[in-house]
Amino acid sequence: MTVPTSVAMNAYATAARQVAQGAAGDAAPSASGGPAFGDLLRGVVDNMATAGVNAQEQAVSAIGGKGDVVDMVTAISEAEATLQTVVAVRDNVITAYQEILKMPI
């Protein structure tokens, strides 16, 4: 299943907003003066969990005949895009960590 472009753009825009909010001082500052990496990750994971809960609520509502199927599909697509973004970030962090471990001391 491919994710519509607008859903993916919304997921990336949400992640960018969270990073900007962290840079504005909502997150605890790190040694470099910017937001702490852990706080940024926590915000992204919270966003992913919220998207998943929203998708689940929309699905239950649509199955019960009280919700719109289009809203359900959109919520599921947004949750999928958010999950794909988190997995991509995780993969890059793991790759960077492995590269750091390979560096000679």
Stockholm file with secondary structure:
# STOCKHOLM 1.0

chainA/1-105         MTVPTSVAMNAYATAARQVAQGAAGDAAPSASGGPAFGDLLRGVVDNMATAGVNAQEQAVSAIGGKGDVVDMVTAISEAEATLQTVVAVRDNVITAYQEILKMPI
#=GR chainA/1-105 SS CCCCHHHHHHHHHHHHHHHHHIIIIISCBCTTSSBCHHHHHHHHHHHHHHHHHHHHHHHHHHHTTSSCHHHHHHHHHHHHHHHHHHHHHHHHHHHHHHHHHHSCC
#=GC SS_cons         CCCCHHHHHHHHHHHHHHHHHIIIIISCBCTTSSBCHHHHHHHHHHHHHHHHHHHHHHHHHHHTTSSCHHHHHHHHHHHHHHHHHHHHHHHHHHHHHHHHHHSCC
//
